[in-house]
Structure formats: structure tokens, C-alpha cells
Amino acid sequence: MKSKTHIQTTNSTSCNGYTSESSSSSPPPSPRRRSGVSHFRRRVHSTTHLHSRRCTTPGWVSFRRCLRYCLFLPLLYVCGLILCVCPFSAILRPRPLPGSVYRSHEFFQNLWPDIYSDNSSSIKLSSVWRYRRRLQEQKPCPSVQTINARMRKYLETSEPNGYLIVEANGGLNQQRSSICNAVAVAGLLDAVLVIPRFEFHSVWRDPSKFGDIFDEEHFITALEGYVKVVRELPELLLEKYDYNVSNISTLRVQAWAPIKYYLKEVYPVLLQQGVVHIAPFANRLAMNIPPHIQYFRCLTNYNALKFSLPISTLAKKLVDRMVERSSASSGKYVSVHLRFEEDMVAFSCCAYDGGETEIFEMDSIREKGWRRKFKRKEHVVSPGLNRVSGKCPLTPLEVGMMLRGMGFDNNTSIYLASGKIYQAERNLAPLLKMFPLLQTKEALATPDELAPFKEYSSRLAALDYIVCLYSEVFVTTQGGNFPHFLMGHRRFIYDGHAKTIKPDKRKLVVLLHNTSLSWKSFKDEMGMMLKECDRESMMESTIRKSRRKTSIYTYPFPECSCLRQQSQNSILDQSIEYRERNHIVLTA
């Protein structure tokens, strides 16, 4: 019997797509088993083989892959949500920029124990200002003859060409600017200036006239020889216009007009009609004008404009009383111009710690004062952006924190120049806590003394102006004409040094936002800020090739330096000598 050779080839293809092949001789035959078991094995083998074949089909592979993705993708989605929910929420609700949210009240509460117990490094008012300037030798002021000779190259005749009437609009110092510009234009056109008229403004609501605020007689006398000033038009012209100045056609002049504009557009009208009426007149003359025309501004601002007798009389009393109450610092005191009145807070569109009540009140004030101006599409109200940009008025608390950080202790006498503070009782409490020797014009004057000034915002501002002028340190907390004029005036009488703290509000709000900052770190930052203010107070205006970009009302030198000696007594009847005399009396 022939031997048989059995060759078995096993092809096994798994469902995962891998294949293994082997070829070998078969083992010896196994003993026979019962047919039932063999049949069962054949069925299992047949089923497994069939399943293997199914797994190898393209449709089945695609199904398994889809099933895998269907299980994996939801899991991936859930993980993505968990990992990305924080970044996405940060995009939808970004964290506020440092300084964009008012947290100064929290900062104060955290550090009050340190502030209260810190008197280790108090600064003396006599040593606040370390920078000194040696002013250049003053040249004599130009004579009337010199100025007239220079004017002839502009004008056709040497006789007065007519009358100039202007409407001075705005608050006290905007009116002051208009008056100075009016004298300069009258000098340029060789016109007779009629005492400027004050426009009644719906915001200030002050019906005061020129003579109520400034000494009219002194104004006329101080300008004699340079510009002729009269109180009213002559009879012939008045009769021509039915004794009503408003019947004279009003000439509109572009803002910051150069002298060429006045010579080309205004001068011919003056020659033809004999009178020119310009309204409004705020900011209607360029800063950069020839030196002999600029001199008219200097002469007016630092000599001719002297406050009226009622204002200067009460102002002297306020300064005297402020000096008397500052005996601990040898009669020296700090003045703060605080702009935290209701209308100022509303106009700034800044948010503080008053919550929904504050928002409602500010919206109502804006609607009442400026109608729908702040609801227009082009006007975007962004309190946070305004704050980090340094546009928000400092609160009394922030002013107090800044001054204590700079080293002024609770024995420092402070004069607060301000209107009616928004929620005064609540907002002034922290400042009084830090500086109990706080004074205002209402505290220094008796009710009877203040009664004639009560309803006149410009006259009240004039009182503040004078008391601030003679302080050892002046603190400005917001821009505007008041601090700009005052800084220039202080430079004029204090040998070129404004002695002014003008804080870097962008830096300050970031520091006050950090409620974890230590008192020592805050003091270090404020010390550096004070040094920078000392340096900036000595800065002069940059003038290149006779082109001035800044105001002579803020930077009076070099054009106005020749007036220093002859104008020492132009505000109060005594200027620096007045203040020094009081100081000597107290320390004698």
C-alpha cells in the first residue's frame, strides 16, 4: 500500500488586515473522535472562517472605521470643551485692563492701617522743590514807538481804523484768553477796543460783566499807549445801529486764525464799516504770532488784568487765613484743584464705585445738560478706556492717597479749590481722614462775606485762583483752562518754576488697581512721580525759529520775561512781597 503524503496549507487572515502563511508536513493523524464533536468543530470552523471573510470585505472595514470615529469624535469634542472653555470665555468676556476698573476704595481700605501709622518719612513743604533755575538776563520790554514802527508794515494808515467788539465766551479763564487775544488783534489792526462783552453760558450761568470780575479802570490805564480801550462805542456809531450792538453784523472767524487771516478778511471790513463785531471769540487767534504782537498778550495777562476790588479784597482775607492756619508749616500750604463736580463726572463718562445709582444719575445729568450728544452712534462711551487713558477726574480719595504716598503727612494744610463735589459727604470723607486740616473758601470765609459771590461761578473761581496762586504746592487733577493759566502765572512769579504736581494719571490708575500692592511699593512710585513733577515744573516751551506750539499762558517765558519786575503787583496789590510779608509776621 502506497504511503500518502498530506500537504496542508493554512491561510489565516485576521480582521485587522494582517496575514500569516506557513507550509509544513502534516502531523500524524489523531485518533478518531465521536462524530458529534467533529460536526460541532466543523460548524465553528466554518463560522469563524465566514466571519474572517466578512472582515476582509471593504464595506465591513469602512463600517468599523466609521464606528471607531463615531466613538472617538464625541470624546475628543468633550475634551476640547474642557480644555478650551477658559480661553473661549476669556475671549467672550476678556479680563479688564489694569487700571480700567475703579478699585481705589478697596486699595485705600486695605492700606489704611499702614497709612495711619506711617509718619516716618513726612516731607517738609519748604523742601518739596529741589530744582532751581537761573533765569536769563531780562531784556527791556519793547517801547510803544518800537511796536508802532513794526505795525506800519502791516497797515495802510497810522491812525485808528475803527472799533473792535468781541464776545468773550466760556468760563473765567476762557474769557481771560479771549480778552488777551482781543487786545492782540486790536493792536494788530490798530483798532480801538471796546471793553469785551461776556457771553452768558448755559453751563456756567453767570451773568457777570467785565467790571464785576476785572478792574476796568486799571485795564484801560495799563494798555494806554499800546491799545486804546473805551467802555462803549461813540454816539454816532451807536445811533447808526439804534443803540444796540447786536444790530452790528457778526463776523465769524475761524479757530486759531493766523495774522494773515485778520489782515486779509477782517481788516477790509473794519476799514469799510468802521466797526467789527466778532463772536464767539474763544481760541480765535493762533499761538504762533510775531513777538511784538505776542507782547500784547503778555501785557494783558500779566499786567492789565487785575481782579476787581471786591474779589481781591476777599481773596486777601482768604490767603491771610490760610497762612494763619498753616503755622505748623511756617505759613506754607498745598492747594488742590479738584474737578469732581457732578457735571464734570457726567461729562467724563467715567465709572466709579456708585453702582447702578451712579449710572442712572450720570445718564440723567448727561441727558439734561447735553441732550442726546452721548447717545449718538459716533460717540462711544467707554469708561474703562477713558480711565486707562488718564481722562477720568481723580476722586478726593485718589488725591489723598497720592499726596500721602508722596510724603505729605496729616499735619499738611490743604486748600481745596472746587465747585460742588459729587456726593460730597461720601466722597470727601476719606480725604478728610487723611488730611484733617482741609480748608475751602466756604470754611475760610463767613457766610456774609461769601453772599455776594454765591450765584456767580466766575467770581467764585477767581477767589480759588488767587488762593491757589500763592500756595507753596499746587495740585492739578484734570486738564482745563484753570490749571493751565495758573501754572503759567506761577511760573511767572516764582522764577520760572510752576511748583505744580501734575500726576501721571495713566500710571496712577494702574497702581491703584493693584489691591495687593504694598504701601512701601506705592510710596516708592509716588516719590518718583513727585520728582518728575518737580522737573516738569521747570520746563520751558520749545520755540524754534520763532514758532511757538504751546501757550504763553502756560509757558510765559521768554516772551513775557521783561514784564516780571513791573508786574509783581498785578493780581493782588502786593504779589510775592504780600505772601512773604505774611510769612515773616508769623515767624517773627
C-alpha distance (Angstrom), angle and dihedral (degrees) to the residues before:
residue distance angle dihedral
M1 . . .
K2 3.76 . .
S3 3.75 118.1 .
K4 3.76 114.5 -119.1
T5 3.74 123.7 -137.9
H6 3.79 113.6 -148.2
I7 3.83 116.1 -156.6
Q8 3.82 114.3 -167.4
T9 3.83 122.5 -168.6
T10 3.74 116.9 -168.1
N11 3.78 117.8 -160.8
S12 3.75 111.7 -170.9
T13 3.78 119.4 179.0
S14 3.81 114.7 -178.0
C15 3.78 125.5 -148.9
N16 3.73 91.0 -111.0
G17 3.78 91.2 66.0
Y18 3.82 98.9 -108.3
T19 3.87 118.3 128.0
S20 3.84 129.9 -159.1
E21 3.77 124.0 -168.3
S22 3.90 130.5 -168.0
S23 3.83 135.2 171.3
S24 3.82 122.5 -164.7
S25 3.79 141.1 136.4
S26 3.77 115.5 -81.6
P27 3.83 120.2 -103.5
P28 3.80 120.8 -114.8
P29 3.75 113.1 -69.1
S30 3.79 114.7 -89.8
P31 3.76 122.8 -124.7
R32 3.73 113.9 -85.3
R33 3.79 116.6 -98.4
R34 3.71 133.2 -160.7
S35 3.72 114.9 -65.8
G36 3.81 92.8 -124.2
V37 3.79 93.2 62.8
S38 3.74 92.1 43.4
H39 3.77 90.2 51.6
F40 3.79 90.9 50.1
R41 3.82 91.4 50.6
R42 3.75 90.9 49.9
R43 3.80 89.8 52.5
V44 3.81 92.7 49.9
H45 3.76 91.9 45.6
S46 3.75 90.5 48.2
T47 3.84 92.1 49.6
T48 3.80 93.1 47.4
H49 3.74 91.3 48.1
L50 3.79 90.5 49.6
H51 3.84 91.0 49.5
S52 3.79 89.9 50.2
R53 3.72 90.5 52.6
R54 3.80 90.9 49.5
C55 3.81 90.6 51.6
T56 3.73 90.9 55.1
T57 3.78 94.5 55.7
P58 3.88 115.5 103.6
G59 3.81 93.9 -126.2
W60 3.77 93.2 55.0
V61 3.84 92.3 48.9
S62 3.79 90.6 51.4
F63 3.80 91.1 49.4
R64 3.80 92.0 51.9
R65 3.79 91.5 48.9
C66 3.81 91.8 49.6
L67 3.77 90.0 48.9
R68 3.80 90.0 51.4
Y69 3.82 92.1 50.6
C70 3.79 91.3 46.2
L71 3.78 90.1 56.5
F72 3.82 95.3 40.7
L73 3.81 101.5 45.3
P74 3.84 97.1 58.5
L75 3.80 88.8 49.3
L76 3.81 90.2 49.8
Y77 3.82 90.2 48.0
V78 3.81 92.9 52.3
C79 3.81 91.6 48.2
G80 3.80 90.2 48.8
L81 3.78 90.8 52.6
I82 3.77 91.8 50.9
L83 3.80 93.4 47.8
C84 3.78 97.1 41.1
V85 3.79 103.5 37.6
C86 3.84 92.0 91.3
P87 3.84 96.9 49.3
F88 3.81 92.0 44.2
S89 3.78 92.2 49.0
A90 3.80 88.2 49.0
I91 3.80 89.3 55.6
L92 3.78 92.9 47.0
R93 3.81 93.4 42.2
P94 3.82 106.2 20.6
R95 3.76 120.4 -162.3
P96 3.82 112.7 -99.3
L97 3.78 116.8 -99.4
P98 3.81 114.7 -104.4
G99 3.79 106.6 -86.3
S100 3.81 96.1 14.0
V101 3.81 94.3 106.2
Y102 3.81 122.9 61.0
R103 3.82 106.6 -117.0
S104 3.78 99.3 145.2
H105 3.81 92.0 114.3
E106 3.83 90.1 56.8
F107 3.80 90.2 46.4
F108 3.80 90.3 52.2
Q109 3.81 94.2 48.0
N110 3.80 91.7 50.6
L111 3.81 94.5 49.2
W112 3.80 102.0 34.1
P113 3.84 94.1 100.8
D114 3.83 89.6 54.0
I115 3.80 92.2 45.1
Y116 3.79 92.9 48.5
S117 3.80 94.0 50.6
D118 3.82 96.4 41.3
N119 3.79 114.1 97.4
S120 3.78 94.8 127.4
S121 3.78 98.8 105.8
S122 3.82 106.0 30.1
I123 3.78 114.6 161.4
K124 3.80 124.5 -131.4
L125 3.78 115.5 -128.0
S126 3.79 90.5 -135.1
S127 3.81 90.6 61.2
V128 3.81 102.1 40.8
W129 3.80 94.2 100.7
R130 3.79 115.1 57.8
Y131 3.79 101.7 164.2
R132 3.77 116.9 90.1
R133 3.78 130.7 -172.5
R134 3.74 130.0 -155.1
L135 3.76 105.3 -144.8
Q136 3.76 118.2 -138.7
E137 3.77 118.6 -107.8
Q138 3.76 108.1 -78.3
K139 3.77 118.7 -117.0
P140 3.81 117.6 -141.9
C141 3.78 116.4 -96.5
P142 3.82 116.3 -101.1
S143 3.78 113.4 -91.8
V144 3.78 124.5 -122.5
Q145 3.81 89.8 -108.2
T146 3.81 91.8 53.2
I147 3.78 92.7 50.4
N148 3.81 93.4 45.8
A149 3.80 90.2 51.0
R150 3.79 90.4 53.3
M151 3.79 92.5 47.1
R152 3.81 93.8 56.9
K153 3.79 91.9 73.5
Y154 3.86 88.9 64.1
L155 3.82 101.8 41.5
E156 3.80 136.0 59.0
T157 3.80 96.7 -142.8
S158 3.79 136.4 34.8
E159 3.82 94.2 -141.9
P160 3.83 125.1 86.3
N161 3.78 108.0 -80.3
G162 3.80 100.3 -153.9
Y163 3.79 143.1 -62.9
L164 3.79 130.2 -52.2
I165 3.82 121.2 -151.1
V166 3.82 120.6 -176.6
E167 3.80 134.5 -178.4
A168 3.82 109.7 -135.7
N169 3.81 106.3 -151.8
G170 3.80 133.4 -173.4
G171 3.79 132.1 34.8
L172 3.80 129.5 -33.4
N173 3.80 99.1 -69.4
Q174 3.78 96.2 36.9
Q175 3.78 86.1 55.4
R176 3.78 88.1 48.7
S177 3.79 90.0 54.3
S178 3.81 90.9 49.5
I179 3.82 91.2 51.9
C180 3.81 92.4 51.2
N181 3.80 91.1 48.4
A182 3.80 91.1 47.7
V183 3.81 91.3 55.8
A184 3.82 90.1 48.3
V185 3.83 92.6 50.4
A186 3.81 91.8 45.6
G187 3.80 88.6 52.0
L188 3.80 91.3 47.7
L189 3.82 94.0 50.2
D190 3.80 94.3 35.1
A191 3.79 88.9 -124.1
V192 3.81 130.7 152.0
L193 3.81 108.8 -110.1
V194 3.78 118.2 -137.2
I195 3.83 111.9 -147.5
P196 3.84 102.3 -85.2
R197 3.78 117.2 -101.4
F198 3.84 119.1 -131.3
E199 3.78 116.4 -131.2
F200 3.80 115.9 -136.1
H201 3.81 108.7 -120.6
S202 3.80 125.0 -156.1
V203 3.83 92.1 -139.6
W204 3.83 100.4 48.7
R205 3.83 93.9 28.6
D206 3.80 92.0 -162.8
P207 3.84 116.1 149.1
S208 3.82 92.7 -169.8
K209 3.79 118.4 140.0
F210 3.80 128.4 -144.9
G211 3.81 94.0 -92.1
D212 3.82 92.1 51.2
I213 3.79 91.5 63.2
F214 3.80 106.7 23.3
D215 3.78 133.3 39.7
E216 3.79 101.6 -103.9
E217 3.80 96.7 -166.6
H218 3.79 93.1 49.6
F219 3.81 90.2 48.8
I220 3.81 92.2 55.1
T221 3.81 93.8 44.3
A222 3.83 96.1 46.2
L223 3.82 91.8 54.7
E224 3.80 95.2 44.1
G225 3.79 111.3 129.4
Y226 3.81 92.5 19.9
V227 3.81 104.2 55.3
K228 3.78 125.6 2.8
V229 3.82 111.9 -130.4
V230 3.82 125.8 -166.2
R231 3.78 131.6 -178.4
E232 3.80 95.6 -131.3
L233 3.78 143.1 -2.2
P234 3.82 119.1 -80.1
E235 3.80 118.6 -92.8
L236 3.82 95.4 -103.4
L237 3.80 93.7 56.3
L238 3.78 93.0 43.0
E239 3.78 90.5 52.6
K240 3.81 90.3 49.4
Y241 3.80 90.1 57.9
D242 3.84 96.8 39.2
Y243 3.81 91.1 -104.7
N244 3.78 90.5 -69.3
V245 3.79 119.0 114.7
S246 3.82 91.0 -162.2
N247 3.82 87.7 68.7
I248 3.81 88.9 68.1
S249 3.80 108.8 95.6
T250 3.80 111.0 -104.7
L251 3.78 118.1 -124.3
R252 3.79 116.7 -145.8
V253 3.79 113.0 -145.3
Q254 3.79 124.3 -165.5
A255 3.79 118.4 -112.0
W256 3.82 117.0 -92.1
A257 3.80 90.9 6.6
P258 3.84 115.2 -172.2
I259 3.80 121.5 -129.8
K260 3.82 90.1 -102.0
Y261 3.80 88.5 64.4
Y262 3.81 92.2 53.9
L263 3.78 92.7 46.8
K264 3.81 92.8 48.3
E265 3.83 102.8 35.9
V266 3.82 108.3 22.1
Y267 3.81 104.2 31.3
P268 3.86 95.7 62.0
V269 3.84 90.4 51.0
L270 3.80 89.9 50.3
L271 3.80 91.6 52.1
Q272 3.79 92.8 46.5
Q273 3.82 100.7 44.2
G274 3.79 101.6 24.8
V275 3.83 90.8 -132.8
V276 3.81 135.5 59.2
H277 3.80 124.2 -162.4
I278 3.85 114.3 -163.0
A279 3.80 121.8 -172.4
P280 2.95 133.6 -157.0
F281 3.78 98.9 21.6
A282 3.82 106.1 176.6
N283 3.82 112.1 122.9
R284 3.80 93.1 -2.5
L285 3.82 96.7 135.1
A286 3.79 127.0 64.0
M287 3.81 119.5 -115.4
N288 3.77 92.3 -131.9
I289 3.82 106.0 72.0
P290 3.84 132.8 138.1
P291 3.84 114.9 -72.2
H292 3.81 95.2 -113.0
I293 3.84 89.9 54.3
Q294 3.81 91.1 43.8
Y295 3.78 87.5 55.4
F296 3.81 89.4 66.6
R297 3.79 88.9 60.3
C298 3.81 91.5 49.4
L299 3.79 92.7 47.3
T300 3.79 91.9 50.2
N301 3.80 99.5 44.1
Y302 3.81 99.6 41.3
N303 3.80 100.9 32.2
A304 3.80 118.0 11.9
L305 3.82 98.6 45.9
K306 3.78 105.8 76.2
F307 3.79 120.4 159.9
S308 3.78 118.5 -108.1
L309 3.80 120.4 -93.6
P310 3.86 96.8 -102.9
I311 3.82 91.1 51.4
S312 3.81 96.9 44.0
T313 3.82 92.2 45.1
L314 3.80 94.6 54.8
A315 3.82 91.5 39.2
K316 3.81 90.2 57.7
K317 3.79 89.8 53.4
L318 3.80 91.6 50.1
V319 3.81 92.2 50.0
D320 3.82 90.6 47.7
R321 3.79 92.1 50.8
M322 3.78 92.4 45.4
V323 3.79 90.2 52.6
E324 3.81 91.4 48.1
R325 3.81 91.6 52.3
S326 3.80 90.8 50.2
S327 3.81 96.0 62.6
A328 3.83 91.4 126.5
S329 3.83 88.4 65.0
S330 3.82 97.2 39.8
G331 3.80 93.2 -97.4
K332 3.81 95.2 -52.1
Y333 3.79 121.3 129.1
V334 3.79 142.9 175.0
S335 3.80 122.0 -118.0
V336 3.81 122.6 -156.3
H337 3.79 124.6 -163.3
L338 3.79 101.4 -152.5
R339 3.80 118.7 -168.9
F340 3.79 101.6 -169.0
E341 3.77 99.5 120.0
E342 3.79 120.1 138.5
D343 3.80 95.6 -104.5
M344 3.82 92.8 45.2
V345 3.81 92.8 52.4
A346 3.80 90.2 47.6
F347 3.80 94.5 47.2
S348 3.81 92.5 49.2
C349 3.84 91.2 58.3
C350 3.81 90.0 -142.7
A351 3.81 126.5 145.9
Y352 3.80 124.7 -133.9
D353 3.80 134.1 170.1
G354 3.80 99.4 -66.0
G355 3.81 95.9 99.9
E356 3.81 122.8 -158.7
T357 3.80 92.2 -18.5
E358 3.81 91.0 58.9
I359 3.81 92.4 46.9
F360 3.80 91.5 52.0
E361 3.83 93.2 46.8
M362 3.81 93.9 47.8
D363 3.82 92.3 48.1
S364 3.81 89.7 51.3
I365 3.83 92.9 49.3
R366 3.81 92.1 48.3
E367 3.79 91.3 49.2
K368 3.79 91.7 48.8
G369 3.80 97.3 44.4
W370 3.80 103.5 33.9
R371 3.80 103.0 19.5
R372 3.81 110.3 -145.8
K373 3.81 96.9 -20.3
F374 3.80 93.4 115.9
K375 3.83 93.3 46.8
R376 3.77 96.4 59.4
K377 3.79 117.3 114.2
E378 3.80 93.4 -118.7
H379 3.81 91.8 53.9
V380 3.80 108.5 78.1
V381 3.80 114.3 -169.4
S382 3.82 108.8 -147.4
P383 3.83 112.7 164.2
G384 3.81 94.0 179.8
L385 3.79 94.0 51.1
N386 3.81 91.0 46.1
R387 3.78 90.3 53.1
V388 3.82 98.0 49.6
S389 3.82 88.3 45.0
G390 3.81 90.5 59.1
K391 3.81 94.3 -115.2
C392 3.80 98.5 120.9
P393 3.82 120.5 97.5
L394 3.80 112.0 -112.9
T395 3.78 115.3 -112.9
P396 3.82 120.7 -126.4
L397 3.82 87.5 -107.5
E398 3.82 92.2 54.8
V399 3.80 91.7 48.4
G400 3.79 90.3 51.3
M401 3.81 93.1 48.0
M402 3.78 91.0 49.7
L403 3.82 94.4 49.8
R404 3.80 93.9 45.4
G405 3.80 88.6 48.8
M406 3.82 90.0 52.7
G407 3.80 89.9 55.6
F408 3.81 104.9 -96.4
D409 3.81 105.9 140.6
N410 3.80 130.7 -151.0
N411 3.81 91.7 -90.0
T412 3.81 91.1 66.9
S413 3.81 115.0 115.7
I414 3.79 111.7 -132.4
Y415 3.79 129.4 -169.6
L416 3.79 112.4 -155.7
A417 3.81 114.2 -150.4
S418 3.77 108.4 -165.6
G419 3.75 148.6 116.1
K420 3.78 122.1 -116.6
I421 3.82 106.5 -37.4
Y422 3.80 117.2 -130.5
Q423 3.82 107.3 -105.1
A424 3.81 87.7 -9.1
E425 3.78 99.2 -172.9
R426 3.80 94.4 53.7
N427 3.81 98.2 37.4
L428 3.81 98.1 43.3
A429 3.82 94.8 48.6
P430 3.86 96.2 83.8
L431 3.83 92.0 46.1
L432 3.81 91.5 51.2
K433 3.79 88.5 47.6
M434 3.81 90.2 56.8
F435 3.82 96.5 37.0
P436 3.81 112.0 26.8
L437 3.85 91.5 173.3
L438 3.81 91.1 71.5
Q439 3.82 116.8 144.6
T440 3.80 135.4 -172.6
K441 3.79 132.5 -176.5
E442 3.81 87.5 -102.0
A443 3.82 89.9 56.5
L444 3.81 95.4 43.5
A445 3.81 98.5 45.0
T446 3.78 128.9 57.0
P447 3.82 119.0 -115.9
D448 3.80 89.8 -110.1
E449 3.81 91.7 52.5
L450 3.80 92.2 51.1
A451 3.81 96.6 41.4
P452 3.86 96.0 89.6
F453 3.83 90.0 53.2
K454 3.79 101.5 42.1
E455 3.80 100.1 98.6
Y456 3.81 95.9 38.4
S457 3.79 115.1 82.3
S458 3.83 95.2 -173.2
R459 3.81 92.9 53.1
L460 3.81 91.0 48.8
A461 3.82 89.1 48.7
A462 3.82 88.8 52.0
L463 3.82 90.0 57.1
D464 3.80 90.5 51.1
Y465 3.80 90.5 46.7
I466 3.80 93.7 57.5
V467 3.81 96.7 44.3
C468 3.82 90.0 49.0
L469 3.79 91.4 46.8
Y470 3.80 92.7 63.7
S471 3.81 98.7 42.2
E472 3.80 119.6 113.3
V473 3.80 90.7 -130.2
F474 3.80 126.7 26.8
V475 3.82 119.2 -163.2
T476 3.79 119.8 -161.0
T477 3.79 117.4 -166.5
Q478 3.81 102.4 177.8
G479 3.79 137.2 22.9
G480 3.78 124.6 -102.7
N481 3.78 141.8 107.6
F482 3.82 95.5 -70.4
P483 3.84 96.7 65.1
H484 3.81 93.4 36.1
F485 3.80 93.5 55.2
L486 3.78 92.3 40.3
M487 3.81 94.0 51.2
G488 3.80 90.2 51.1
H489 3.78 92.1 47.7
R490 3.80 91.2 49.8
R491 3.80 90.3 50.5
F492 3.79 88.0 50.8
I493 3.81 95.6 54.1
Y494 3.85 100.0 30.7
D495 3.81 99.7 58.4
G496 3.77 95.5 -93.7
H497 3.83 97.5 -46.3
A498 3.81 116.6 116.2
K499 3.83 91.8 -162.2
T500 3.78 86.9 -148.9
I501 3.80 134.5 146.4
K502 3.77 107.5 -146.1
P503 3.82 103.4 173.6
D504 3.77 125.3 -143.9
K505 3.80 94.8 -118.1
R506 3.79 94.2 -173.8
K507 3.76 89.7 60.6
L508 3.79 94.5 38.9
V509 3.82 96.5 55.3
V510 3.82 91.0 51.5
L511 3.81 90.8 52.7
L512 3.80 92.8 47.2
H513 3.81 89.7 48.8
N514 3.82 91.6 61.3
T515 3.79 102.3 81.7
S516 3.81 91.4 -179.1
L517 3.82 93.6 59.9
S518 3.81 114.3 117.8
W519 3.79 122.9 -122.1
K520 3.82 91.0 -119.0
S521 3.81 92.4 53.8
F522 3.80 90.9 47.8
K523 3.81 91.2 50.0
D524 3.79 91.1 50.9
E525 3.81 90.4 53.8
M526 3.82 92.2 47.2
G527 3.81 91.1 49.2
M528 3.80 89.9 56.6
M529 3.81 90.6 46.8
L530 3.82 90.9 53.6
K531 3.81 91.0 51.8
E532 3.80 89.9 51.4
C533 3.83 90.6 50.1
D534 3.81 89.2 51.4
R535 3.80 90.3 53.2
E536 3.81 94.5 45.3
S537 3.81 91.6 49.4
M538 3.80 88.1 64.5
M539 3.79 95.4 49.6
E540 3.78 120.7 116.4
S541 3.74 130.2 -150.2
T542 3.79 115.3 -89.3
I543 3.80 108.5 -120.4
R544 3.77 118.7 179.4
K545 3.77 122.8 -179.8
S546 3.81 90.1 -11.0
R547 3.80 91.1 -59.4
R548 3.78 111.4 133.4
K549 3.80 119.0 -167.8
T550 3.81 97.7 176.8
S551 3.77 133.7 63.0
I552 3.80 123.0 -90.6
Y553 3.79 85.2 -145.2
T554 3.82 88.9 68.2
Y555 3.82 99.6 27.9
P556 3.83 106.6 30.1
F557 3.80 98.0 171.8
P558 2.96 138.3 125.3
E559 3.84 96.9 8.4
C560 3.82 95.7 48.9
S561 3.81 99.3 36.6
C562 3.81 94.2 100.1
L563 3.83 89.6 65.4
R564 3.80 97.1 57.5
Q565 3.80 98.2 95.1
Q566 3.78 98.1 41.7
S567 3.81 93.5 43.4
Q568 3.79 100.6 51.0
N569 3.82 90.3 109.5
S570 3.78 99.8 41.9
I571 3.82 101.4 107.7
L572 3.76 105.8 34.7
D573 3.78 117.1 13.0
Q574 3.79 83.9 -103.9
S575 3.79 120.5 36.7
I576 3.79 123.6 -178.3
E577 3.81 89.2 -10.3
Y578 3.81 88.5 56.9
R579 3.79 93.3 56.0
E580 3.79 94.4 41.8
R581 3.79 91.5 49.7
N582 3.80 90.5 56.6
H583 3.77 89.8 48.1
I584 3.82 92.1 52.3
V585 3.81 92.5 48.8
L586 3.79 91.9 53.0
T587 3.78 95.5 46.7
A588 3.80 98.0 40.7
